[in-house]
Amino acid sequence: MQHREPRLARATVARFVGALSLSLGLLSSLSARAQPSEPVAPAAALANAAPADDEPHVSFKPARGLVVTSGDGNYEFGAHVRLQLLSIVEHSSGADTAGTFQVRRARFGSTGHVGRPYLKYRIELAFGPREVNTLGSVPQTSPLLDANVDWQRYRDVNVRAGQYKVPLDRQRIIPFFRLQFIDRAITDAEFTFDRDMGADLHSEDLLGLGLLRYNLGVFTGDGRNSFAPNDTGLSYVARVSVFPFGLFDDYSEGDFDHGDLRLSLAGAYLLSHDAPRDHGILGAAPLDGGTTDMQVATADALLQYRGLSLLSAFFYRNSRRNPGALVDASGAPRLDADGDPIGIAPSRDGSGLLLQGGYLLTWLPLEVAARYALVDGIDAEDRDGLARAEEFAGALNYYVSRHQLKLQANYARIAQNGDYSGSLGRLLVQMQAAF
């Protein structure tokens, strides 16, 4: 009896479930017969019928990748991949020639809008070894580059917030996959503020005149992926662009359209309080452990005409150091790695100049370009941390599909303090795919 009770219980449950299923089936059949029958649409009519309004639309757009849009247009998701394979050969007098082959950049990104077409978002992730500062096969930084939302409801005042590029200098704002050269100029490496957490007001067509753009922003001044509580020093930036001959896409190098004269003139100013590093939010932390208040001003111009493109920029930085403690808790001087007392670290004050030009033969399509860049420091006590450097570079680019698929070859020489005989020579060859 102890074994029959569970079996009887299972059998009873099975019969109940079976009877319930049979009853529901009969009711469903009777209900279907009671409803008037509707004509069945032919297969051809179904094939040609317009999609329902709530069905998503899928498409592919160059540079944006795969794009999925909701039927009502209120939601959109785009996914893109950008890849660069780079080979470098370096040589200088008195040193052996060295080379490497690497994945320079490997990125996945997404752009679209949420809830309404004017509420846009952007996410960019980087996985290249240099991009995540790989050390001993272990990434040292987060792969997150961009993560922001952009409220673009009105023409003259839009609001963006999150992590993204500080809108200061043109060549940094231009996406890497739209550059004429494989690397940005030495002026960008010295004066840019790259990415930070913050917010800005902006307009792509102020007053609807087709002549003006602007950005007004405030940022944490701690750099990308910062999250720990820190000082209250902030960075403030303003950028204004003027288009004498009308608006165009001025954040792309090279003139693929061979159109009429297009010109973009811009100026920007940045004020940073308690910057943690000697370049602002980039570079090295000052040896004395302090911070720096700095002002950076830049002016740039981009001209495009009949395949010719010219880019120029000027930079100026002025700083005031807030040195850290030069003695320890006992009052003894703090020592550096060589055992010498630590003094007040100098600021990197100075100026920079960039001149770059190219001509694109669209019928090949092949482009030749040249660049000269100068970084020059100020010879003054406590402000002479920036050494003089010059860059001379040439480029040859073959565009299979504009910037989406191209082959690039660059040769550059970088001279320090006027030492041209001992300058560093670099040959770079790169394949880029963006889709």
N, C-alpha and C positions, 0 to 999 in steps of 0.2 A: 504494500500500500504506500510505503514511503516513496517508491519510484513512480507509481501511477499518478499521484496528484500533480506533479509538475507537467507530466505529459498531457493529462486531462485539461489542465489550465491552458497550455499552449494550443491544444486543439480547439478549445472554446474560443480563444482570442482569434485564431485563424478563421474559424467559421464566421465570427462577428465581422471581421474585416472584409471577408469575401462577400457577405450579404450586403454590407454597407456599400462596397464598390459596385455591386450589381444594381442596387437601388439607384445610386447616383448616375450610373450609365443609362438606365431606363428613363429617368427623369430628363436627362440631357437629350436623349433621342426624341422623346415626346415633345419637348420644348422646341427642338429644331423643326419638327414636322408642323407644329402649330404656327410657325412664322412663315409669312409669304416669301416665296422664293424670289431671288433677284437674279437678273441676267448676268451671266459670266462674261467678263470682258475678254475679247480675243487676245492671244499672246502678243500680236503685233502692236495692239493698242497699249498694252502694258509696257512694252519696250520703249515706245515713243512718248510715254507720259512724262510730264515735267516732274522733277523731284519735289517731294514735299518740302514746305518751308522750314521744317525742323530738321531736315537732313543736313549733315555737315558737307562742306565743299573742300575737296583736296586738290592742291595744285603744287607746282614747283616753280620757285622764283630764284633767278641767279642771285647769289650772295646771301639770300635769306634761307635758301634750302627748301625743305618740305614745309608747306603751310596748310594747316587745317583750320577752317573757319566754320563756326556754327551757322545753322540755317538762318537765324535772325541777325547774324552779323555782330552780335554783342561779345562774342568770344573768339579769339584767334590764337593759335599756337604755331610758332615757326621753329624749326630745328635746323641748325647748320653745323658743318664741320670745316675746319680750316687747318691745313697741314703744310709745313715747310721742312724740307730736307736740305741740309746745308753742309757744304764741305769748305774747310778753311785751311789755308797754308800761310804760315807766318815766317818772316825772316827779318833779321837785323844784323848789323855788323857785329862781329865778335860773338855770335851765338849760332847754334845749329838751327837749321830749318825744321819747323815743327808743323804738324798738320792733324786734322781731326775730321771725322764725318759724323754728323749728329742729327737728331731730330730737334731742329731749332724751336719749332712751335708745333703743338698739337692741341687744338682747342675744340670744345663743343659749346655751342651757344644756343640760346632761345630768345626770340623776340615775339611780341604779339600784344594783345590787349585783353582786359578782363572786365566783364560787366557792361562796358560801353566802349565804342571805338576810340574815344579820347582818353581812356585810362590805360596807358601803355606800360609794358614792363620789358626789362632786359636782364638776361643772366648770361654770364660768360665764365667758363671754366677752363683752366690751363693745365696740361698734363706733361708738357715738355720738361726734361730734366733741369734745364736752366731756369725755367719759369717757376718751378717749385723749390729751387735751390737744393738740388739733390746732393747729399753728402754721405759717402759710403753707402750708396744705394738707398738711402733713407731721405724722403722729402722733409725739408725743414720748415716749409711754409704751406699754408692752405692753398688749394688750387683755385679758390674763388677769386675772380678778378672783378667782375661787375655783378651787381645785384641791386636794381633800382626800379622805381615806378615813376612815371612821367604823366602828370595830369595836363593834357593839352586841349582843354575845353575852349579856351579863348585865343584869339590871334595874337594879342599883344602881351598877355601875361599867362605863362604856363609855369607849372611847379614840378620840379624833379627832386627826388630824395632817395638816398641810399648810398651805395658805394659805386663810384665811377670816376672817370678822369676829371681832374680839376681843369676847368675851361680857361687855361692860361695861354700856352703857346701853341701855334698852329700845327707844327709837325708832330707834336705829341697827340693832339686831338685827332689827327688823321689816323684811321685804322692802319695797323701794320700791313695788312694785305693790299693797301692802296698806295704804297710807297714806290718811288722810282728806284731807290737804293735798297739794298738788303737790310742795312742798319740805318737808324737815324743818325744825324750829325752829332759831333762831340758837344755842340752847344746844347742840344736837347738833353744829353746825359748829365750836363752840369747844372742847368737852370730849371729843368722841368720839375713839377710837383706830382706828376703821375696820378695815381688814384688815391682817393681819400673818402672818408665817410662825411656826408653833409647834404646840403640842399641848395638849390638855386632857382631864381626866377629867370625866365628866358623867353625869347620870341624869335621865330625864324623869319618873320616879315613884320617888323614894327610899323604900326599905323597903316599897313597895307600899301605902302609906297613902292615896294619892290626894291628898296635901297638899303635897309638897315636890319641888323640883327644885334642882340645883346644877351649877356649873361651877368647876373648879380648873385653871388653865392657866399655861403659861410660853411666852413668845414672844421672838423675836429683838430686837424693839424697833427694827427698821430699816424697817418698812413693807412693803407688797406689792411683789412682783417684785424683791426685793433678792437679790443673788447674790455681790457682791464681798466679799472679806474685810474685816471691820470690827472695831470695838471689841467687847469681850466683855460690854457692858452688855445686860441682859435686862429684860423686862417680866413681872411676875407679876400674875395677876388671880384674884379669887374672886367668885362671884355666887351668891346663894341666893334662891329664890322660894318664897313660901308662898301656898297656896290655901285660905283658910278654909272655902269652900263647895264644894270639890272641883276637880279638874283641868279645864282647858278650854284651847282654843287662844288663848293670851294674846299671841301675836305677830301680831295682826291688828287694825287699828283699825276701828271701826264695829261696830254690833250688828245683824246681818242676821236673827238667829234670834228676836228679841223674846222671849227666854226669861227664866227666873228669875234672881235675883241671882247674878252671878259676880264674883269679886274676886281679883286677883293683886297681892301685895305683894312687893317685891324690894329687895335692897340689894347693892351691889358695891363692891369696893375694888381699885385698881390701883396697883402700885409699879413705876416705870420708872427704870432706871439709865442714865445717859449717853444720854438721848433726843436725837436729832440735830436736832430742830426745835422751834420755840417752842410748838407745840401737842402735842408728843410725837413722833409719826411723821407728823404733818400740819403745815401752816403753812409758815413761812419759816425758813431757817437763821439763827441769831443772827448779828448783824453781827460780833461778835468771834470767830466761828468755833468757839466752845466747845460744850459739851453741857449738858444740864439733868437733874438728878435730880428726879423729881416724884412726888407722890402725888395720886391722884384718887379721890374717894369720891362715890357717887351712891345715891340712894334713889328708887324710883318706884312708882306704883300705877296699876292699870287696873281700872275698874269698868264692867260692862255689865249693863243691866237694861231689859227691855221696849223696846228700841230706843234707849235712852239709853246713851251711852258717855262716860266721863270718864277723862282721862289726866293725871297729874301727875308731876313729877320735880324733884329737887333735886340740884345738883352743887356740889362744892367741890374746889379744886385748891391745893396748897401745894408750892413748889419751892425748889430750891437750885441756883444756877448754878455751872458749872465753866467759867470763861471761858477763851477761847483766848489766843493771844499778842497783846499790845497793842502790841508793838514788832517791827520787822523784824530781820533778821540783823545789821544794823549797829548796832542799838540805838535807831534813830530811831522815833518814834511812827508807827504805821500810821494812814493817813488814810481817811476815808469819801469818798463821791462829791462832797461839798461842800468837801473839803479840810480838814475838821476832824479832830482826833485821835479815834480810835475808843476809846470807853470800854467798860466792862462792860455788855453788853446786859441789860436788866431781864427778869425772868421774868414770865409772864402769870398771876399768882396772883389768885384771886377765886372768886366763886360764881355759880350760875345757877339760875333758876327757870322751870319750864314748867307752864302750866295750859291744858288743851285739853278741849273737850267738843263733843258733837254729838248730834243726834237724827235717826233714820232713819224715814221714813214708808214702810214696806215696800209698801203698796198703790199707791204711785206708780211706782217707788220713788225717792224724793228725800230727800237729807240736807242739813241745815244744820249748820254747825260754826263754832266760834270759838276763837281762841287768843291767849294772852298769854305772852310769853317775855321774860326779863330776864337779861342778863349784866352783872355788876358787878365791877370790879377792886378791888384793895387799894391804898390810898393809903399806900405805904411805900417807902422808898428801895430801889432795885434789885429791887422786886417790883411795880412799878406799870406794867407793860407792857400791861395789859388795860384798855381803855376801857369805859365804861358804854354799853350799847346796849339798846333795848327794841323789841319786835316786837308789833304789833297786827294781827290777821289774821282774815278771815272766809272761809268756803268754802260753795259750793253744788255738790253732786254729784248727778249722775243716773246710776243704775246700770242698765245694760241687762242685764248678767249679772254681778252682784256686782262683784268687783274684776277679773274677767277682761275685761270690756268696760264702760267707763264714760267719762263726760264730766265734767270738773271746771272750776270757775271760782273763782279766789281773788283777793282783794284784800288787800294787806298794806302797812303803813307801818312803817318802821324809823327810829327816832330815836336819834341819837348824843348822849350827854352831856346829855340832857334838852332838846335843841333840837327841839321838836315842830313849830315853824313851818317849819323847814328840813328836815324828815324826808323820806326817800325813799319815794315811793309806787310800788307795783308791781301791775299787773293781769296775771294769768296765766290762760290758757285752754288746757286740755290734753285730748287724746283718748288713751285708753290701751287697748291690746289685748294680752291675754296668753293664749297657747294653746300 
